[in-house]
Amino acid sequence: MTERDTMATTAATAPATELDQLCINTLRTLAIDMVQKAESGHPGTPMGAAPTAYCLWQRFLNYDPHAPAWPNRDRFVLSPGHACALLYGLLYLGDVQPGSGSDARGSLGKAVTLDEIKSFRQLGSRCTGHPEHGWTTGVETTTGPLGQGVATSVGMAIAEAWLAATYNRPGFTLFDHKVYALASDGDMMEGISAEAASLAGHLQLANLCWIYDCNRITIEGATGLTFTEDVGARFETYGWRVLQVADANAIEQLSAHLQTFALQPSLPTLIVVQSHIGYGAPHKQDAKEAHGEALGDDEVRLTKEFYGWNPDAKFLVPDEVPQHFKAHFGQRGANAHAAWEALYLKYQAQYPDLAQQIDHMRAGALPEGWDASLPRFEASAKGVSTRDAAGKVQNAIAKQVPWVLGGAADLAPSTKTTLSFDFAGVFEPGQLADNGEQAKADAHSFAGRNFHFGIREHAMCAAVSGMALAGLRPFAAGFLIFTDYARGAMRLAAMMGLPVTYVWTHDSIALGEDGPTHQPIEQLASLRAMPGMVVLRPADANETVEAWRIAMQSTDGPTSLVLSRQALPTLDRTQYASAAGVAQGAYVLADFEEGSPEVLLLATGSEVALCITAYEQLKKEGVHARVVSMPSWELFERQDAAYQESVLPDAVQARVSIEAGSGLGWERYVGRHGAILAMHSFGTSAPGKEVMAHFGFDAAHVVGAAQEQLRRHKAKA
């Protein structure tokens, strides 16, 4: 039995003490006081779930509070983000502080102090209305939209399983941490939690434990209004182990179940804990009013008296409470971390190459020469689809960066995102040989780098966020139209600044026969509207190479690669500008040889080739046209004014934009009087070329629009 196992056994058999109850009531009263002072927030769940959270943190969680980015720490996710007052109390009492040295990366944010707690939900406070990763130290992931936290925890568990299978060696168990998520009734109602739980059960993620705080109350009233299913039975069908706790205050029973999870790993575990929202409030316990309202002064006094608390005291923290946390939660985590660092030093000596990979991951860096083998594509009129080109680029990158991994929502053959090189493997339950050999290409093990997420776009994108939070460089793939299903998870990834790469194919009406249900129209505009998201829609194979390079070099936010199904001409870069211009977001691809341009043709993706054809025709007519490829508006907007002026000179008012999607936003580049060739309806079912021609996406319409712009602006002059 390991030291960790011994501690777990001891913890499980320890009876609850008066000091335990004092700690629990401190968490409760801090939450009550936070909400009461702010006159905003959710006190009920912290009051009911305080024993559950306390038991987990104080008796089981392996977490060094002074090294919150230690790679092998246990993860705790508060999925009902509205209950954040409970988490802030734990972070404060546990003395969680930003790390230093090798543990600094990922220790984002500042610590929760008592002053921060007193400024709950106020401007600048680290105790925000819902937990925000990167703002508050110790918040493992941003939560608030219900279901997101538990789904992200599945990605964290996947990451641990992959790290263990890939880097652990006999005598060197570097990765064996657990992932815990506190879930609510609302989490269990959300569809994303069902997607994620189904995936976790299939994958047999025995390192994952969800603790379901079942208080049977929502904003509208009792859950029986809408939610009468047997959650435990549902999870058993998913392939989870389900354990029950009849009373949240019975922490010995919860301890026993947490011990079972820790010492008998076999399946993901759901512990259903029956609790009382607003526990102890004489008039609001088990009532909807306890969910999202301050209790009120009179109710606060009565509740504190029920706890045996001084009713006049506010933000009271008895001295023995943080001392107790330090002696158990703090010391246990510090000891585990110190032992891990000592082990890692020996590992570095014996497995220097593997240790270097881990160091790169911890630093968020790429290995030297990671892009040395990126393909270059010869000019070709026939060309290749950007999805096919991206698949080749992705494989070249993944060969050099072992922690690049991911998959699609049942669409890998269509998105071309399968990692097909030797030793890529498939992430599935299985065993990796103790001799340290990597999995074979056809093997199924937790060391595999190809993921089958199933038809679960939302859970897929939440899971890859969890993987990114563990230091991996994951990708998720699907059709552009189905980003609508994943929007909530993508938004949180952008909010957290996670370097996730999304590969979205079938990017326009040009996909053809599948018709308007599968033809994206508004999706590009929607992704561009998301703060922190970089959208790249490359025009040909070589722009695709550069797009992937940009995605890999990004460390502070997600990237959406938007790719074609149909073949696009591979442009002759001896005749047209280098694809390296993609890094600036927009660049002059083709220009009239002499003099200033008279008309600007702006486009992204497949429509750039239409502009090139139109440009060549206009040139024959003596028209000074310029073609601007604009694969990324976001990157272009980051450039200085001088560069932007060099690409889009203010003096040239005759402008045409071409994009086979919504025209929303193009007016910022073509002006009020420019021409926007775009979609103004949903698409139709027909072969792709016919669909494009039907809606006016051909060179003739581009030429016509350019000529009309010239006439209009010359008339004004």
C-alpha positions in Angstrom: 0.0 0.0 0.0 1.4 3.4 -1.0 1.7 6.4 1.4 -1.2 7.9 -0.4 -3.3 4.8 0.0 -2.4 4.7 3.7 -3.5 8.3 4.1 -6.8 7.5 2.3 -7.5 4.6 4.6 -6.7 6.6 7.7 -8.9 9.4 6.5 -11.8 7.2 5.8 -11.8 5.6 9.3 -11.4 8.9 11.2 -14.6 10.0 12.9 -15.9 13.5 12.5 -14.9 15.9 15.3 -16.0 19.2 16.7 -13.1 20.8 14.8 -14.4 19.2 11.6 -17.8 20.8 12.3 -16.2 24.1 13.1 -14.5 24.1 9.7 -17.7 23.2 7.9 -19.6 26.0 9.6 -16.9 28.4 8.8 -17.3 27.6 5.1 -21.1 28.0 5.5 -20.9 31.3 7.3 -18.3 32.8 5.0 -20.6 32.0 2.1 -23.6 33.5 3.9 -21.7 36.7 4.7 -20.3 37.0 1.2 -23.7 37.0 -0.4 -25.3 39.1 2.3 -22.7 41.9 2.0 -22.8 41.8 -1.8 -26.6 41.5 -1.8 -26.0 39.2 -4.7 -25.1 35.5 -5.1 -26.1 32.0 -4.2 -25.7 31.0 -0.6 -27.9 27.8 -0.6 -25.6 25.3 -2.3 -22.5 26.3 -0.3 -24.5 25.8 2.9 -25.7 22.4 1.9 -22.6 21.1 0.2 -20.0 22.5 2.7 -19.6 19.1 4.5 -19.0 17.3 1.1 -16.4 19.8 -0.1 -14.7 19.9 3.3 -14.5 16.1 3.5 -12.9 15.9 0.0 -10.4 18.7 0.5 -9.4 18.0 4.0 -9.2 14.2 3.9 -8.4 13.2 0.3 -7.4 15.9 -2.1 -3.7 15.8 -2.9 -2.9 19.5 -3.7 0.0 21.6 -2.6 -1.5 25.0 -1.9 1.8 26.7 -2.5 2.4 25.0 -5.9 -1.0 25.1 -7.6 0.4 24.1 -11.0 2.2 21.0 -9.7 1.5 18.5 -12.6 0.4 15.6 -10.5 -2.0 17.5 -8.2 -5.5 16.2 -7.9 -8.0 18.4 -9.7 -11.2 19.8 -8.2 -13.8 21.3 -10.5 -16.8 23.2 -9.1 -19.2 22.6 -11.9 -22.1 24.6 -10.4 -20.2 27.9 -10.7 -22.9 29.8 -8.9 -21.8 28.1 -5.7 -18.4 29.8 -6.0 -18.6 31.2 -2.5 -17.9 27.7 -1.3 -14.8 27.4 -3.5 -13.5 30.8 -2.4 -13.8 29.7 1.3 -11.8 26.6 0.6 -9.1 28.5 -1.3 -8.8 31.0 1.5 -8.8 28.5 4.4 -6.4 26.2 2.5 -4.0 29.1 1.9 -3.8 28.5 -1.8 -1.1 30.8 -3.2 0.4 31.5 -6.7 3.4 29.2 -7.3 6.9 30.0 -8.2 9.7 28.6 -10.2 8.8 25.5 -12.3 5.3 25.6 -10.8 4.6 29.2 -11.8 3.1 28.4 -15.2 -0.5 27.7 -14.8 -0.6 29.3 -11.3 -2.5 32.1 -12.9 -4.3 34.8 -10.9 -4.0 36.0 -7.4 -4.8 34.4 -4.1 -8.1 34.7 -2.3 -7.6 36.7 0.9 -10.2 37.7 3.5 -10.3 41.1 1.9 -11.1 39.5 -1.4 -13.8 37.5 0.2 -15.3 40.6 1.7 -15.4 42.2 -1.8 -17.3 39.2 -3.3 -18.8 40.1 -6.7 -17.3 43.6 -6.7 -15.2 45.2 -9.4 -11.7 43.8 -9.4 -12.3 41.1 -6.8 -10.7 37.7 -7.2 -14.0 36.4 -5.8 -16.0 36.9 -9.0 -19.6 35.9 -9.5 -18.6 32.6 -11.0 -15.1 31.0 -10.9 -12.7 32.3 -13.5 -9.5 30.4 -14.4 -6.6 32.7 -14.8 -8.0 35.3 -12.6 -8.2 33.5 -9.2 -5.4 31.1 -8.1 -6.7 27.6 -7.6 -9.6 27.8 -10.0 -8.9 24.9 -12.3 -11.4 25.8 -15.0 -14.0 28.6 -15.6 -17.5 27.4 -14.7 -20.9 29.0 -14.7 -22.9 27.5 -17.6 -24.1 24.3 -16.1 -22.6 21.1 -17.4 -19.4 22.7 -18.6 -17.4 21.9 -15.5 -18.2 18.2 -15.3 -17.6 17.8 -19.1 -14.2 19.6 -18.8 -13.3 17.3 -15.9 -13.6 14.4 -18.4 -10.8 16.0 -20.5 -8.7 16.4 -17.4 -9.1 12.7 -16.6 -8.3 11.8 -20.2 -5.1 13.9 -19.9 -4.0 12.1 -16.7 -4.7 8.7 -18.3 -2.7 9.7 -21.4 0.2 11.2 -19.4 0.4 8.1 -17.2 0.4 5.7 -20.1 2.9 7.7 -22.1 5.4 8.8 -19.4 5.2 6.5 -16.4 7.8 3.8 -16.2 8.5 0.9 -13.8 9.4 2.5 -10.5 8.4 6.0 -11.8 4.8 6.7 -11.3 4.8 10.4 -12.3 1.2 10.7 -13.1 -1.5 9.1 -10.9 -3.7 12.0 -9.8 -7.5 12.0 -9.4 -10.0 14.3 -10.9 -13.0 15.3 -8.8 -16.0 17.4 -9.9 -18.8 18.6 -7.7 -22.0 18.5 -9.7 -25.5 19.9 -9.1 -29.0 19.0 -10.2 -28.7 21.5 -13.0 -25.5 19.9 -14.2 -27.3 16.6 -14.5 -30.1 18.1 -16.5 -27.8 19.6 -19.2 -27.3 17.6 -22.3 -23.5 18.1 -22.2 -23.2 16.2 -19.0 -24.9 13.2 -20.6 -22.5 13.4 -23.6 -19.5 13.6 -21.3 -20.6 10.9 -18.9 -21.3 8.5 -21.7 -17.8 9.2 -23.1 -16.2 8.7 -19.7 -18.0 5.5 -19.1 -17.0 4.1 -22.5 -13.4 5.1 -21.8 -13.4 3.5 -18.3 -11.8 6.6 -16.8 -11.3 5.1 -13.3 -9.5 8.3 -12.2 -12.7 10.4 -12.4 -15.1 11.0 -9.6 -18.2 13.2 -9.8 -19.9 14.1 -6.5 -23.5 14.9 -7.2 -24.9 17.3 -4.6 -28.5 16.4 -4.9 -30.5 19.1 -3.2 -33.6 18.9 -5.5 -34.0 22.6 -5.9 -33.7 24.9 -8.9 -34.6 28.5 -9.5 -38.2 27.7 -10.4 -38.7 25.4 -7.5 -38.4 21.7 -6.7 -36.6 19.6 -9.4 -39.7 17.4 -9.5 -41.3 20.1 -11.7 -39.1 18.8 -14.6 -36.6 16.2 -13.4 -37.8 12.9 -12.1 -35.3 10.4 -13.5 -33.1 8.1 -11.5 -29.7 9.7 -12.1 -27.8 6.8 -10.5 -29.5 4.2 -12.7 -28.7 6.4 -15.8 -25.0 6.5 -14.8 -24.9 2.8 -14.2 -26.0 2.3 -17.9 -23.1 4.6 -18.9 -20.7 2.2 -17.2 -20.1 4.2 -14.0 -19.8 2.9 -10.4 -22.6 4.6 -8.4 -22.5 5.1 -4.7 -25.0 6.8 -2.4 -24.8 9.1 0.6 -28.1 9.6 2.4 -27.1 12.8 4.3 -24.4 15.3 3.3 -23.7 15.9 6.9 -22.6 12.2 7.3 -19.0 12.8 6.2 -17.9 9.4 7.5 -20.1 7.8 4.8 -18.8 10.0 2.1 -15.2 9.3 3.3 -15.8 5.6 2.9 -17.0 6.1 -0.6 -14.1 8.4 -1.5 -11.8 5.7 -0.1 -13.5 3.1 -2.4 -12.9 5.4 -5.4 -9.3 6.0 -4.4 -8.3 2.4 -3.6 -10.4 0.4 -6.0 -10.0 2.1 -9.4 -12.1 0.3 -12.0 -14.7 2.6 -13.4 -15.5 6.3 -13.2 -17.4 6.9 -10.0 -20.5 8.9 -9.2 -21.3 9.6 -5.6 -24.8 10.8 -5.1 -25.0 13.0 -2.0 -28.4 14.0 -0.6 -28.2 17.5 0.8 -30.4 20.4 1.9 -30.1 23.6 0.1 -29.8 26.5 2.6 -29.0 24.0 5.4 -29.8 25.5 8.8 -31.9 28.4 7.5 -35.1 28.0 9.5 -37.4 29.6 6.8 -35.4 29.0 3.6 -33.9 25.5 3.9 -35.1 23.3 1.0 -36.7 26.4 -0.6 -36.0 28.0 -4.0 -35.4 31.3 -2.2 -32.1 29.8 -0.8 -30.7 29.3 -4.3 -30.0 32.7 -5.7 -30.9 35.3 -3.0 -29.2 36.7 0.1 -30.8 35.2 3.2 -31.6 38.6 4.8 -30.4 39.9 8.1 -33.0 38.2 10.3 -32.5 34.8 8.6 -28.8 35.1 8.8 -28.9 35.6 12.6 -31.2 32.6 13.0 -29.1 30.4 10.8 -25.9 31.3 12.6 -27.6 30.6 15.9 -28.5 27.1 14.5 -24.8 26.5 13.7 -23.9 27.6 17.3 -22.2 30.7 15.7 -22.0 34.2 17.0 -25.0 35.8 15.2 -23.3 39.2 15.3 -20.0 38.1 13.9 -19.3 38.7 10.2 -16.6 36.9 8.2 -15.5 35.1 11.4 -12.6 32.6 10.9 -11.6 30.9 14.2 -7.8 30.6 14.4 -7.9 26.8 14.7 -9.7 26.4 11.3 -6.9 27.5 8.9 -4.5 25.8 11.2 -6.4 22.5 10.8 -6.4 23.0 7.0 -2.7 23.5 7.1 -2.0 20.5 9.2 -4.0 18.1 6.9 -4.8 19.5 3.4 -1.7 21.7 3.3 0.8 19.3 4.8 -0.5 16.3 2.8 -0.2 18.2 -0.5 3.2 19.6 0.3 4.6 16.1 1.2 3.2 14.6 -1.9 4.6 17.3 -4.1 8.0 17.1 -2.5 8.1 13.3 -3.0 7.1 13.9 -6.7 9.8 16.4 -7.3 12.4 14.0 -5.8 11.1 11.2 -8.0 11.2 13.5 -11.0 14.9 14.3 -10.5 15.7 10.6 -10.7 13.4 10.3 -13.7 15.3 13.1 -15.5 18.5 11.2 -15.1 17.2 7.9 -16.3 14.8 9.1 -19.0 16.2 12.5 -20.2 14.3 12.6 -23.5 11.0 11.9 -21.9 11.7 14.4 -19.1 12.5 17.0 -21.7 9.1 16.5 -23.3 7.4 16.9 -19.9 9.4 20.1 -19.3 8.3 21.5 -22.7 4.7 20.7 -21.8 5.0 22.3 -18.4 6.5 25.5 -20.0 4.0 25.6 -22.8 6.9 25.5 -25.3 7.4 23.6 -28.6 10.5 21.4 -29.1 13.3 22.7 -31.3 12.7 21.8 -35.0 9.0 21.1 -34.5 8.2 22.7 -37.9 11.2 21.4 -39.8 9.2 18.8 -41.7 6.1 20.9 -42.6 5.2 20.1 -46.2 5.4 22.6 -49.1 2.9 22.2 -51.9 3.8 22.7 -55.6 1.6 25.0 -57.7 -1.3 23.1 -59.2 -4.4 24.3 -61.1 -6.2 21.2 -59.9 -4.9 21.6 -56.4 -6.1 19.9 -53.2 -8.7 20.6 -50.6 -7.5 22.6 -47.6 -8.8 19.8 -45.3 -6.5 17.3 -47.1 -3.6 19.7 -46.9 -4.3 20.3 -43.2 -4.2 16.6 -42.5 -0.7 16.3 -44.0 0.4 19.3 -42.0 -1.1 18.0 -38.8 0.6 14.7 -39.1 3.9 16.3 -39.7 3.5 18.4 -36.6 2.3 15.6 -34.4 5.3 13.5 -35.3 7.5 16.2 -33.8 5.3 17.2 -30.9 4.2 14.1 -29.0 1.6 15.9 -26.9 -0.4 17.0 -30.0 -3.4 14.7 -30.0 -7.1 14.8 -30.5 -9.9 13.6 -32.8 -13.3 14.3 -34.3 -17.0 13.9 -33.5 -17.3 10.8 -35.6 -16.0 12.7 -38.7 -12.2 12.0 -38.8 -12.5 10.4 -42.3 -14.2 13.5 -43.5 -12.2 16.1 -41.6 -8.9 14.3 -42.5 -7.7 14.6 -38.9 -6.5 11.0 -38.3 -2.9 10.8 -37.1 -1.7 8.0 -39.3 2.0 7.7 -38.6 3.5 4.8 -36.7 2.9 4.8 -33.0 0.0 7.2 -33.2 -2.4 4.6 -31.8 -6.0 5.0 -30.6 -6.9 6.3 -27.1 -9.0 3.5 -25.6 -8.8 1.4 -22.5 -5.8 -1.0 -22.7 -2.4 -1.7 -21.4 1.0 -0.3 -22.3 3.9 -2.6 -21.9 6.0 -2.0 -18.8 9.1 -2.0 -20.9 8.4 1.5 -21.9 7.6 0.8 -25.6 5.1 3.0 -27.2 1.9 1.7 -28.5 1.8 0.3 -32.0 -0.1 2.1 -34.7 -3.0 -0.3 -34.4 -3.0 -0.5 -30.7 -5.8 0.7 -28.4 -4.4 2.1 -25.2 -4.4 5.2 -23.1 -1.2 6.2 -24.9 -3.0 6.5 -28.2 -3.2 9.9 -29.8 -6.3 9.4 -31.9 -9.6 10.0 -30.1 -13.0 8.8 -31.1 -15.3 11.4 -29.4 -18.4 10.1 -30.9 -21.3 12.3 -32.1 -20.8 14.6 -29.1 -19.5 18.0 -30.4 -20.3 19.8 -27.2 -18.6 17.3 -24.9 -15.7 17.0 -27.3 -14.9 20.7 -27.1 -15.2 20.7 -23.3 -13.0 17.7 -23.1 -10.2 19.2 -25.2 -10.3 22.2 -22.9 -9.7 19.9 -20.0 -6.8 18.4 -21.9 -5.3 21.8 -22.7 -5.6 22.8 -19.0 -3.3 19.8 -18.3 -0.6 21.2 -20.7 -1.4 19.1 -23.8 -2.0 20.6 -27.3 -5.3 19.0 -28.3 -7.3 19.4 -31.4 -11.0 18.8 -32.0 -12.6 18.4 -35.5 -16.0 18.5 -37.1 -18.0 20.2 -39.7 -18.2 24.0 -39.5 -22.0 23.9 -39.3 -21.8 21.9 -36.1 -19.9 24.5 -34.2 -23.4 25.6 -33.1 -23.5 22.5 -31.0 -20.2 23.2 -29.3 -20.4 27.0 -28.8 -20.7 27.0 -25.0 -17.4 25.0 -24.6 -15.6 27.0 -27.3 -16.6 30.3 -25.6 -15.1 29.2 -22.3 -11.9 28.1 -24.0 -11.6 31.5 -25.5 -12.4 33.1 -22.1 -9.6 31.1 -20.5 -7.1 31.7 -23.3 -6.6 28.0 -23.9 -4.4 27.0 -26.9 -6.8 24.5 -28.4 -6.9 24.0 -32.2 -10.3 23.5 -33.8 -10.4 22.0 -37.3 -13.7 22.8 -39.0 -14.2 21.5 -42.5 -17.0 21.7 -45.1 -16.7 25.4 -44.7 -19.3 26.8 -47.1 -22.2 26.2 -49.5 -19.6 24.6 -51.8 -19.9 21.3 -49.9 -22.9 20.9 -52.1 -25.4 18.0 -52.1 -25.9 17.8 -48.3 -27.9 21.0 -48.7 -28.8 23.9 -46.4 -28.9 21.9 -43.1 -25.2 21.2 -43.6 -24.1 24.4 -45.4 -22.7 27.0 -43.0 -23.8 30.5 -43.5 -23.6 32.5 -40.3 -21.0 30.4 -38.5 -17.9 32.3 -39.7 -19.4 35.6 -38.6 -20.3 34.0 -35.3 -16.8 32.7 -34.6 -15.3 36.0 -35.5 -17.5 37.7 -33.0 -16.1 35.6 -30.2 -13.4 37.5 -28.2 -10.1 35.6 -28.1 -10.9 33.3 -30.9 -8.5 33.4 -34.0 -10.3 32.3 -37.1 -8.2 31.2 -40.1 -9.7 30.3 -43.4 -6.8 29.6 -45.8 -7.1 30.0 -49.5 -4.9 27.1 -50.6 -2.6 24.3 -49.4 0.3 26.6 -48.6 -1.8 29.0 -46.7 -3.0 26.0 -44.7 0.6 25.2 -43.7 1.0 28.7 -42.4 -2.4 28.5 -40.6 -1.3 25.4 -38.7 2.0 27.1 -37.9 0.1 30.0 -36.4 -2.2 27.7 -34.4 0.8 25.9 -32.9 2.6 29.1 -32.0 -0.5 30.4 -30.2 -0.3 30.1 -26.4 -3.0 32.5 -25.3 -6.2 31.4 -27.0 -7.9 28.9 -29.3 -7.7 28.8 -33.1 -10.4 27.8 -35.5 -9.1 26.4 -38.8 -11.9 26.6 -41.4 -11.2 24.3 -44.3 -12.7 23.3 -47.6 -14.1 20.0 -48.7 -13.5 20.7 -52.4 -10.1 21.0 -54.1 -8.7 24.5 -54.4 -6.0 25.6 -56.8 -2.5 25.6 -55.2 -1.3 29.1 -56.2 2.0 29.6 -57.9 4.0 31.5 -55.3 6.6 32.6 -57.8 3.8 34.5 -59.5 1.9 35.5 -56.4 3.0 36.6 -52.9 4.3 34.1 -50.3 1.8 32.4 -48.1 3.9 33.6 -45.2 1.7 36.7 -45.3 -1.0 34.7 -43.5 0.8 35.6 -40.2 -0.4 39.2 -40.7 -3.9 38.0 -41.1 -4.2 39.7 -44.6 -1.7 40.4 -47.3 -1.4 41.6 -50.9 -1.6 38.4 -52.9 -1.6 39.9 -56.4 -1.1 43.5 -57.5 -1.0 45.5 -60.7 2.6 45.8 -61.8 2.7 49.6 -62.0 0.9 52.3 -60.3 -1.7 52.3 -57.5 -4.6 49.9 -57.5 -7.9 51.2 -58.7 -10.0 48.5 -57.1 -9.5 46.0 -54.2 -10.7 42.4 -54.3 -10.9 40.9 -50.8 -11.6 37.3 -50.0 -11.0 34.3 -47.8 -10.7 30.6 -48.5 -12.0 29.2 -51.7 -13.2 32.6 -52.9 -9.6 33.8 -53.2 -9.2 31.7 -56.3 -12.2 33.5 -57.8 -10.5 36.8 -57.1 -7.3 35.6 -58.9 -9.3 34.7 -62.0 -11.1 38.0 -61.9 -7.8 39.8 -61.3 -6.3 38.3 -64.4 -9.3 39.2 -66.5 -9.3 42.8 -65.2 -5.6 43.1 -65.9 -6.3 42.2 -69.5 -8.8 45.0 -69.6 -6.2 47.5 -68.2 -7.8 47.7 -64.8 -5.4 48.1 -61.9 -6.8 45.5 -59.4 -5.3 44.2 -56.2 -6.2 40.9 -54.6 -6.0 40.7 -50.8 -6.2 37.4 -49.1 -7.7 37.9 -45.7 -7.5 34.5 -43.9 -7.8 36.0 -40.4 -9.5 39.2 -39.5 -8.3 38.9 -36.0 -4.6 38.7 -36.9 -5.0 41.6 -39.4 -6.5 43.8 -36.7 -3.4 43.2 -34.5 -1.2 44.8 -37.1 -0.2 48.4 -36.9 -1.9 51.1 -38.8 0.9 51.4 -41.3 0.7 47.8 -42.3 -3.1 47.9 -42.6 -2.8 51.0 -44.8 -0.3 49.3 -47.0 -2.7 46.4 -47.6 -6.0 48.4 -47.7 -5.0 52.0 -48.7 -7.7 54.5 -47.6 -7.4 56.2 -51.0 -8.8 53.2 -52.8 -12.6 53.3 -52.2 -13.6 50.9 -54.9 -13.7 47.6 -53.0 -15.3 44.2 -53.4 -15.4 41.4 -50.8 -16.2 37.8 -51.7 -17.1 35.1 -49.1 -19.6 32.3 -49.5 -21.2 33.0 -46.1 -22.9 35.8 -44.2 -21.6 39.2 -45.3 -21.9 40.5 -41.7 -18.8 42.4 -40.8 -17.3 42.9 -44.3 -18.5 46.5 -44.3 -15.6 47.3 -42.0 -13.2 46.6 -44.8 -15.1 47.6 -47.9 -16.9 50.6 -46.4 -20.5 51.7 -46.7 -20.4 51.9 -50.5 -18.3 48.8 -51.2 -19.7 45.6 -52.8 -20.2 42.6 -50.5 -20.7 39.3 -52.4 -22.1 37.1 -49.7 -25.0 34.8 -48.8 -28.3 36.4 -47.9 -30.2 33.1 -47.4 -29.6 29.5 -46.6 -28.1 27.3 -49.3 -29.6 24.6 -51.4 -28.9 21.0 -52.4 -27.0 20.4 -55.6 -23.4 19.7 -56.7 -21.0 22.2 -55.1 -20.0 24.0 -58.3 -23.7 24.4 -59.2 -24.5 25.8 -55.8 -21.7 28.3 -56.0 -22.7 29.4 -59.4 -26.4 29.6 -58.4 -25.6 32.1 -55.7 -23.3 34.1 -57.8 -19.9 32.9 -56.6 -18.0 32.9 -59.8 -15.3 35.0 -61.5 -17.9 36.8 -63.7 -19.8 38.2 -60.8 -16.5 39.3 -59.2 -15.5 41.1 -62.4 -18.9 42.7 -62.7 -18.9 43.9 -59.1 -15.4 45.4 -59.6 -16.5 47.2 -62.7 -19.6 48.6 -61.0 -17.4 49.8 -58.1 -15.1 51.6 -60.5 -18.0 53.3 -62.3 -19.6 54.3 -59.0 -16.5 55.8 -57.5 -15.3 57.5 -60.7 -18.7 59.1 -60.9 -18.3 60.4 -57.4 -14.9 61.8 -58.2 
